[in-house]
Amino acid sequence: MAFFDERITQAIELLKESRSATAFTGAGISTESGISDFRSPGGVWDRYRIVTFQEFISSHASRVEYWQMKKELFREMKDARPNKAHIALADLEKMGKLKCLITQNIDGLHQDAGNSNVIELHGTNRKAVCLNCGKLWSIEDIQARLEAGDRAPVCDTCKGFIKPATISFGQAMPEEEMIKAFGCASSCDLFLMIGSSLQVEPAASIPREAHRAGAKLIFINRTDTQWDHLATVLFRENAGEVLSTIIEIGKKERLF
């Protein structure tokens, strides 16, 4: 792997030449904001087993187990703020370089940082929805019920099951968001993949679609993925360090 400065120069040149860049982010971009990722030791899946959507629907005990995990995650997420990587991506959008941001994350930190065109493939943890009638609540309202001892909240209108407005294993991916995401990937000339293991399909195939359509790829990820060979530039450093350095040099030298 080339020296850091050489790869930064390569990435800046790619951004300078780009007319339509797309970013794709996973849990790794938010770890610098204090939010655990899912797959690493000590992450959510290390502390809790996965409760599938089918289990959530069919089993009261599974709903209780699921909401216990969500209660802990809320405490972790409530004070999280955008980090340097989130802010850098918002800066790229303001500069007119970033046309689309696709995220697997449910934390809403991209919007907090200032990105406006955000496609949330796995929904948002900031709202909860009744699976029967579609009524919405803020996640803070549901957290208050959990903290008060309601272990598996149900809708006060129709008694349907309440669930965070996120996509669980076994639950159908949102069709509109997937169409938009693949559209962005197939039409961009530069694709930045940041903080994803690229193990969860169909989202993991989005960078491959960008490559198939002719885009150059920049990967910023602490660990290996099976698709690293597709990247023109590959970073193993923290996303915040990489992206803030790119923005700082780009602004200083008025490159974009």
N, C-alpha and C positions, 0 to 999 in steps of 0.2 A: 504494500500500500504506500502510495506517495506521501511525502511529508504534508502536514496539515496545511501549510501556506499554499502549497501547490494545488491541493484539492480545492481550497477556498477560491483561488484564482480561476480554476476551471469552472466552478459553480457560478461565480460571478459572470464569467463570459457567457455561459449558457443562459443566464437570466437576462443579460444585456441583449442577447440576440433574440430572445423569446418575444413573441407577440401574444401568446395565449397560454399561460401557465396554469396548471391545476395542482393543488396540494391534496394529499391523502394522509390522514393522521389516525394513529391508534393510541392505545393507553399509555405508551411510552412517552408521549409528549407531555402528559399531565403529571408524571411522577415528580417532576421538579416543582410542581405546585403542591406537593404533599399528598397526592392521591395515589394509592397503591394500584399497580397494574394487576392483571388477572392471573398471569401465568407464572410470574417469578416466585421464588421461595418467599413465603410470608404474604403473598398476594391473596386476593379474595378466594380463589379456587384452592388455595392451600389451607385456608381456614374453614371453608364451607364447601359442602358438596353442591353440585349443580342440580337445581330443581327445574325440571323441564316444564314447558308450558302445559303439557298433558297432565303432569302430576299436579300442577297448580290448580287446574280445572277440576280434577277428580278427587283430590284428597285435602281435607281440612288440615291434617297434620303437616302436609307439604306446604300449604299456604302459610302456616305458622312458622315453619322453618325458613321459608323464603323471606317473610317479612322481618324475621330476626336479623337476617343478613342485611336487608335494606336499611333497617334501623341503625345498624353499625355504620354502614356506608354513608348515611346522611350525616352522622356526626363527623365523619372524616371529610366530607365534601363541603359542608356548610361554610367553612371559613376559607376554602381554597380560592386563590386569586390567580389570574393569568400570569404566566411566567414569561421569561424573555423570548421563548420560542413562539408562544401565542401572539405576543406583541409584534414580533418580527413579521409573522404572517399577515397580521392586520396592516402593518406598514406596507408590505408588498401589494396588498389590495389597494390601499390609498394611492400608491404610486402608479397604479394601472397595470401592474405586472401580473397580479394573481386574479384570474377571472372566476375561479371556482374553488371551493374548499369542501372536500368530502371527508367526513369523519366517522369513525366507528365509536367515538366517545359519546357519553350521555351526560357529561358534566356541564355543558353550556359555556365553557371558558372561552371558546373561540368568539362567541357573540359578545361576551364581556370585554374581550380585548378590542373589539371593533370590527370584526369581519361581518359582512352582511349577507353574502351569498354562501350560506353554509347548508350542506346537505347532510342531515343526521341519519345515517343508515340504520342505526340501532335505537332510534328514538331519543327521548329526553327523560332524565331522572328528575326534572324540575316540575313535572306534572304527574298526576295519577288519574286513571280513567276507569269508569265502570265498564266492565266487559260486556254487560248486558244492554244498558241504555245509552252509554257513551258520555255520561256526565263527567265533567272534569273538576279536579281539585288541584290546588297547589300542593306540592309535596310537603311543605311545612305544615299544612292542615292535617295531613295524614300522619306525619311524624308525631304531632301532638296527640293524636288518638293512640298511636303505638306506645308512646311514653306514659299515657294514662292507663295502659293495661289492655287495650284492644289488640289482641294478638293476630287477628286476621280480618281487617276491616271489610265491611260490606256497605253497599250503597244505601243511603238513607231514603232514596226515592223508590227503588225497585228491588232492593235486597240482593242485587247482583254482586259478583266478586269485584273488589277494587284491586287494581294492579298498577304499578308505575307505568307510564307511557313509554316503555322500553320494549325492545324485542328480546324475548327469551329463547333459549334453545327449544326447538320444536315449533316455534311460532313463525308464521309466514313473514318474510321480509316485506317491507312497504314497497309496493309496486312502483308508485310514482317516484320515490326517492331513488330506487334502483335504476329506473330508466334515465333519470337526470344524471346520475353518477356515471353510467356507462356512456352517456352522450358527451359529458365533459371529458372523459378519458379518451374517447375516440376522436375528439376534435382539437385537443390541445397539442402544442408543439414541445412542451416541457412538463414533466410530471415529477413532483417532489413527494416521495414516500417517507413519512416521518413516524417513527415509534410504533411500528406494527410488526408482529411476528409473521404476518401473512399466512396464518394457519386456518382462519375461519372463512369458509366459503359461504355465499358467493362473493363476499366483499374482497377476499384475497385475490380474485381474478381481475379486479379493476386495474391494478398496475400493469398486468399482462396485456390487457386490452389497449392501454396507452402505448405500450411498446409495439404491439402488433400494428397499430395505426401509424407508427412512424415517429412517435415522440421520443425525445431524449429523457433519460431517467436519472434523478438524483436520489439516492437512498441515504437516510440518516437514521441509523438504528444501532443500539448498543450491542445487539447480538446478531448472529447469522440468520439469514432466511434462505429458503431453498431457491429464491429468485434473485439473489445478489448478482448473479452473472449478467443480468439484464441491465444493470446500472452503468451509466457512463462515469459517474462519480459516486464513490461510496465513503460514507463517514461512519466511524464507530464512536465518535465523541458525542457528548451531550447535545441534544437538539438546541438548547438555549445558547450554548457557546457557538455552535456552528451558524445558526441563523442570525444571531445578533451580530456576529463578526461580518457576515455577508452584508447585512444592512448598513452597518457602520462604515465599511469600506466603500460600499456603493454610493452612500450619501456623500461621503467625504470627497470622493473622486468624481461625483456627479455622473455616475455611470448609468443610473436609472432612477 
